[in-house]
Amino acid sequence: MKDYLNYQEEGTIKKKGWPPIARPSLKKINNMENIQKFRAVQYDKYGGIDVLHIDEVRLQKPGSGQVLVKVKAAGINPGEATIRAGTFAKQWPATFPSGQGSDFAGIVDQVGEHVEDFKKGDEVIGFTDARASQAEYVLAEEGHLVLKPAHVSWEQAGSLFVVGTTGYAAVKAVTLKKGDTLVVSGAAGGVGSVVVQLATNAGAKVIGIASEANHGWLKKHGVIPIAYGVDLAARIKEAANGHIDAFIDCYGQGYVDLALQLGVTTQRIDTIIDFEAAKKYKVKTDGNSAGAKAEVLAELANLVDKGKLEIPIAKVYPLDEVREAYEELEKRHTHGKIVLVP
């Protein structure tokens, strides 16, 4: 959403460990004081966690083909922090004030003209390209929504889009077949935990690189866990009985080099994070943009509903604690997803 009201700050709410979050007082603008407003995560300039704050913004009615959703949960992702920092300002510039977030799940509040597949009260999972899901309400295109299955929790549903479609695309990119041996770095993280499950579901032998604290979860899901540390390549080769077919890098920091060292061909290496290495070695970078389709989201939601895919939830934060949520995310050792709830 881009139709934001101007405001004047009157006070602040202090958040432990961070500069104060501004609490705006909205002034009357063009006799719109009676228009309903809602709270949303915003930032007014590129920067670190401290630029994030909660604003009140105008609630828009859905246009043709649009659906207004009352958000029940919204997952957070590392890419959002990278965009907020200005790393991709040339490729994907922000319009300030900017919202944040793609993933969400919630309840349909209003539908616009020509919306045929959803009605008020429907429980949905969705995504937005408008950087706007971390809020009490979000406007979404009808084609970006699917119905939420009954056995998918709000937290899982609100975290599914980015990690799910990224993992789906990465597994597809390395043309995984039954009996293949796949190595995954960052195997217990948000995307990695999806990748290893989709790969084992496809009949592959999966070796997951992760901290020892997450080895129990990996074993439970049919993955051979390997700890970070010395002699990593040798330990992976031993676990793989000397042959590795594919490698998916969900962590960065040299794992594309490791994949090549292990003898994996460039066409069967996919990194979702190390674009510099991908350019250097010409390996694949299929991720969210390759899998960002409602039909993929529906397929993943169905797997969660049937118990064939788990979306681990690491922590849940209220919307007001968005800074704390991203501080936790940036530690990069969280098992599963971090979720905001309005």
N, C-alpha and C positions, 0 to 999 in steps of 0.2 A: 504494500500500500504506500502511496506517495502523498496522499492528501492529509498532511499533518497541520494541526493548529500551532500557531506561535504561542509561547508562554513566557511568563516572568517568574523566576524562582523567588519563593518567599521563605523557604526553610529547607532543612536537610534532615535526613535520617541517617544516623551514623551506623555503619556496618563494621563489625569487628575485623581489624586487620586491613581495612581499605579506606581510602578517602571517602567522604560522605557521598551517598547517593542522593542526587537532587530530587526533591519532591515538588513538582510544578503546581502553580496555581493558574488555572486557565482563565484568560480574560475574554470578555465578550467580543466576538469578531463578526461583523456583518449580521447581527441579530441571530447568531447561531448558538446562543447560550443554552438552548433547550435540546440541542442535538445530543444523542447518547454518545458517550465516550467509553473507551476501554484502555486497559493498561498493557503496555508492550515494552520489550527490551529495545533500546535504541542506543546509537552512538552518533556523535556529531562531527567526529574527525577520526582519522586513522590513529591507531595506537594500541596499547596493551589493555589488560583487563580493566584498568582504572577508567577507561573512557566509557564503559558500559553503565547505563542507568535505566531507570524505569520512567517512562513518560505516559501521559494520557493522550490518546490520539482519537480522531473522529471515527465513529463506526459508520462505514459505508454500506449502502444497500447493494446487494449483488446485481451485477449487470447481466446481459444476455449470456447464457451458458455458464454463469458463475454460481457458486454456492458459498454461503456464509456459514462457517463452522465455529461452534463454541469449543475451544481447545480443552481437552482433558489431560493431555501429556504431549511433550515435545522433546525429542532427543537432541543432544548437542554433539557436535562433530569437530575434529581437528581442523578441517578445511575452513570452517567459519572463523576460527581464530586467525588463520593465515590470511584470509581475506580482510578481516578487521585490521590486521597489522599493516595492510597496504602492500603486501608482497605481490599481489596480482592487480595492482591499481591500473596498470596499462591494459591488461587483458580484459578485466572485469571491473571497471571503475564503479565506485559507490556513488550514490546520490544522497547527500546529507540533508536532513537526518536520515540515517539508515536503520532499518530493522535488522533482524538476524534470525536465521534458522530456516530449514527446509522441511524437516520431518514434523509430522503431527498426527494426532488421532483425536477425535472428538465427536460431537453430536451436531447434526445439521440444524441450524437455526432458521435460515431463510434460503429460498432458492430463487434464482433469476428466471427470466423468460427463456423458454426453449430448453430448460433442464428437464430431462425425461426419466433419468435413472435413479434420482434421489428425491426424498421428501423430508419435510421437517420431522425431527425425531430420529432419523436414521443414524446409527453408529457407524462411523467411517474411519478409514485410514487414508492418509493422503500426503501430498507434497506440494510445495509452492516454489516457484522460481523467483519470487519477489522478495526474498530474505525477510520473511515476516511471520514465521510460525511460532516464535517464542513470544507469545502474547495470549491474552484471554480470548481473542477471536482472530480468525484468519479468513480471508477471501481466497478461494481456490477455483480453478477451472474444473468443470465437471469431469473432464477427461483425466484429471489428476487424482481422482478419488476411487476407492473401492470400498465395498461394505466390509465392516469388521466382523470376522467370524466370532461365534459365541465364546469359544474357549481361548481367545487371545486377550491377555490383560491389556489395560490401557497403557501401562508403561512399555510393554513389549510392542504394542501397536504404534505408539508414538515414536519409537526408536527404530522402526523397521526399514524405512525407505532408504536412507543413505547407505548404511552398512549392508543391508540385504541386497540391494541392487548392485552395489560395488562388488560384493563377494560373488554374486551370480555371474557378473560380467567377467570377473577375473578367472573363475573356474572355466567358463566357456572359452576364454582367450587361449588357454593352454591346451585346448582340445583333449580334455581328460577322458580316458577310457577305462573300462573295468580292468583291473589288474595293474594299472600304472602305479608308479611310486611318485608321490608328490611331496615336496618339502615346502613348509609354510613358515615364514618368519613373522614374529608378532602373533603367534597362533592363538593366543587367548584374549587378544584385544577385541574391539568392537567388530571390525571387519574380519580379522583372522578367525574368530570363533564361528563366524558364519561360513567362511571358506572351508574350514576343516570338516564341518558337518555336511555341507553339500558334496564335498569330495568323497567322504566315506559313504554317503548315500549313493554315489555313483559307482561304488565298488572299488575305489582306489585304496592303495596302501598309503597312509598319510603320516608323515613325520612332522611334528610341530615343535618349533623352537619357541620356548617360553621360560619364564622364571619358574623355579621349583615350586613356588606356592600354588601354581596353576596346573601342575602335573596331574593331580588327582582328577580334575575336571576333564582334562584331555584324555586320560585313560578311560574314563567313564564313557566318553564319546568315540571310542575306538581308535584313538590317535596315539602314536608312539611319541612320547615327550622327550625332548632333548633340551638340556639346560644351556644357557648362554655360558661363555667362558672359553678357556684354552682348549686347543685341539678340537674345535667345533667341527671342522670339515671331516676329520678322521672319525669322530663319533657319529656323524651323520652317515658316512659311507658304511660304517659297521652296521648301523641300524637298518640301512637300505640293502644290505648284502651286496654292496658294490655298484648297484645300478639305480640311477635316478632319472626319471622321465621328464619331470616338470618342476618348476619352482615358482611360487607366488610370494612376492615380497610385500608385507604389510607393515614394515617398520622403517625401511631406509637405512642409511648409515653403513653402506658397504655390502649389503646382502645381494645386490646384483652381481658384484664381483665374486662373492662366494658361490653363487649359482653357476657362474661360468667356470670357476675353479673346480666345481663338482662335475663338470662335463655336460651340463644341460645346454641344449642348443638355444640360440637367441629366440627362435620362434615359439619356444615353450617356456619362456620366462616372462612373467608379467609383474610389474611393480606398480602399486597404486600411489606411491609417494616419492620415489627417487627419480624425478624427471631428468635431472642432469645426467645420471648414469644411463637412463633409457636413451637419451639422445646420443651419448658417447658410444654405446654398444649396440644401438638399434634393437632394443628389446621392446616388448609391448607395454602399453600403459592403460589398458582397458580397465575402466572402473565405473563410477556412478554415471557418467555421461553416456556410456555405452549401454547401460542397463536400465536407464531411467524411464521406465514405461509402466503404465498402470497394470497391464497384463502380467508383467513380471512381479509387481508388488502383490497382486492377487494370488499368484502362484506361491509366493513365499508365505503369505498370510495363511494360506491353506495348509502348508507344511507345518507351520507353528500350531495351527488348530488341531492337526492330527498327531501332534507330538513328535514329528519327524525333524523339527528344527527348533532349537532353544535359543532365545535371545536373552543372554544373561544380563541382569540388571545390577550394576555395581552400586549406584547410589541414586537417590531421588531428592531433589532440592525444590523448595518453593521458588516461584519466579523472582521474588525479591533477592534471592541469594544466587543470582546468575554469576556474579563475580567468583563466589566460592566454588561454584560448579566448574567454571573454566579453569580455576586454579588447580582443582583436582584432576581435570582432564589433561592439563599440560605436564603432569608428572609422568605421563606415558607408561604407567605400569598398572593401569586399572584393568581388572578383568570384567569385560562386558561394558554395558552402556550406562551413561550418566543421563538422567532425565530431569527436565523441569516440569513442574505442575503449577498452573495458575491458581 
